[in-house]
Amino acid sequence: MKLMTVGNSTPTSAAFLSTLKRDLLIAYRRKNDVVNPFMFFFIVVSLFPIAISPDADKLGEIAAGVLWIAALLAGMLSMDSLFRADYEDGSLEQLLLSPHPLYFMVLAKNISHWLVSGLPVVLVSPLLAYMLNLPAESYMTLFLTLLLGTPVLSLLGSIGVALTVGLGSRGLILAVITLPMNVPVLITGTLAVQQTLNGATLAFYLAILGAMLLASIALAPLASAAALRISVN
Amino acid sequence: MLSAANLFCERDDRVLFQGLNFDIEEGQVLQIVGSNGSGKTTLMRILCGLNDGYKGMISWYGEEISEQIENFYQSLLYIGHRVGVNKVLTPIENLRWGCSLQAQLEDEQLMEALSTVGLRGFEESQCFTLSAGQQQRVSLAKLLVSPAKLWVLDEPFTTLDLRAVQHLENLVAAHADAGGAVMITTHHDLKITNLSKLDLG
């Protein structure tokens, strides 16, 4: 009755790629989840000149902060979808029961999530920086700090999402958990833009953000994995 | 292969079971029976390692289960109330991912499994367009291709039609005949010869 002979057992790398591919495919099918944070980022940033002042000098001063805050909020807005559908349809249980280290499975989900929600924001940021009259010599700084910083925000956010995925209403508690962890990234990112304008070397800030990124790649998925085990309990 | 010794579990100050001992051997089908809320699902989740709110000892081939969790998960197929079928993916995509965690399979094998469970022609429809029973069948297609020796099935019959129930029963019996083991909760009367029952009251 058993239909077929059984295939070879999967190496972890194949399971990692398969999970990554699956999540990208889901994101492709659920375009709303991808477009919403991006639109949010765009709208928040474009409201600042209307509300504060269209004066180019004033805008140029706050541009880096505005872009960083908008990127952070857009990231938080998209975080909730990271594990929720999987929790609700039972896929999360299947993930927990896979014979592979949960670390890699969570990392795959984090990477796919950043590729569809973080990367577009980073890529469009120079355009919005131009709109806010950010000094031209800061474009590269802003772009690079966002490129290193937004994955950190995603990885840290995933811990909070993993902790709260089993709760009914989680909007505020998620923010309370993740915001304090995000603040150091925000400080470093905005400081980099200001200080490089004053003559500081960019490499210093990139090194700090790079260290944050490496540390969160190494540790955050472990914390998320542990939190997921608690959440399905 | 899987044995539990002196299991104790309470939930909200209510003892679900205590002093529970049982073994599942190769070739055995164990039906867990009990009234609603008697802890059938909880017991299954405990055995699979999804719930750690218990006391007692669970072992896999004589060794404590936490010592060899990867071996255990390589041999385990769990289908719970929530069947693990993503609604925006198609049956074949769901099956491809679900199986890829345990075994590397060819797409033809997956297609054949889907048509065996009666989903021929639906392989490329997104799952939210399918009925609950059809989604259940997507998860059951895994039974046909999974290398797992131990199946843990939580109420697998609920949304299935009569023919599919019969088919699944045959599958369970065949798996046991081939040396596998099945743990199942259901309120159906299973017509399986070497069936043993565990009553949680």
Chai-1 contact restraints between the chains, C-beta under 6 A:
chainA,res_idxA,chainB,res_idxB,connection_type,confidence,min_distance_angstrom,max_distance_angstrom,comment,restraint_id
A,M1,B,A174,contact,1.0,0.0,6.0,A-B,restraint_1
A,K2,B,A178,contact,1.0,0.0,6.0,A-B,restraint_2
A,L3,B,L144,contact,1.0,0.0,6.0,A-B,restraint_3
A,M4,B,Q109,contact,1.0,0.0,6.0,A-B,restraint_4
A,V6,B,P147,contact,1.0,0.0,6.0,A-B,restraint_5
A,G7,B,A103,contact,1.0,0.0,6.0,A-B,restraint_6
A,G7,B,Q104,contact,1.0,0.0,6.0,A-B,restraint_7
A,G7,B,L105,contact,1.0,0.0,6.0,A-B,restraint_8
A,N8,B,Q104,contact,1.0,0.0,6.0,A-B,restraint_9
A,S9,B,A103,contact,1.0,0.0,6.0,A-B,restraint_10
A,T10,B,S100,contact,1.0,0.0,6.0,A-B,restraint_11
A,T10,B,A103,contact,1.0,0.0,6.0,A-B,restraint_12
A,T10,B,Q104,contact,1.0,0.0,6.0,A-B,restraint_13
A,A15,B,L101,contact,1.0,0.0,6.0,A-B,restraint_14
A,S18,B,W97,contact,1.0,0.0,6.0,A-B,restraint_15
A,S18,B,S100,contact,1.0,0.0,6.0,A-B,restraint_16
A,R22,B,W97,contact,1.0,0.0,6.0,A-B,restraint_17
A,I26,B,V88,contact,1.0,0.0,6.0,A-B,restraint_18
A,R29,B,V88,contact,1.0,0.0,6.0,A-B,restraint_19
A,R30,B,V88,contact,1.0,0.0,6.0,A-B,restraint_20
A,D89,B,R82,contact,1.0,0.0,6.0,A-B,restraint_21
A,D89,B,N86,contact,1.0,0.0,6.0,A-B,restraint_22
A,G90,B,G80,contact,1.0,0.0,6.0,A-B,restraint_23
A,G90,B,R82,contact,1.0,0.0,6.0,A-B,restraint_24
A,G90,B,V83,contact,1.0,0.0,6.0,A-B,restraint_25
A,G90,B,G84,contact,1.0,0.0,6.0,A-B,restraint_26
A,S91,B,G84,contact,1.0,0.0,6.0,A-B,restraint_27
A,S91,B,N86,contact,1.0,0.0,6.0,A-B,restraint_28
A,E93,B,G80,contact,1.0,0.0,6.0,A-B,restraint_29
A,Q94,B,G84,contact,1.0,0.0,6.0,A-B,restraint_30
A,L97,B,Y73,contact,1.0,0.0,6.0,A-B,restraint_31
A,L97,B,Y78,contact,1.0,0.0,6.0,A-B,restraint_32
A,S98,B,L101,contact,1.0,0.0,6.0,A-B,restraint_33
A,P99,B,E70,contact,1.0,0.0,6.0,A-B,restraint_34
A,P99,B,Y73,contact,1.0,0.0,6.0,A-B,restraint_35
A,P99,B,Q74,contact,1.0,0.0,6.0,A-B,restraint_36
A,V232,B,L50,contact,1.0,0.0,6.0,A-B,restraint_37
A,N233,B,N51,contact,1.0,0.0,6.0,A-B,restraint_38
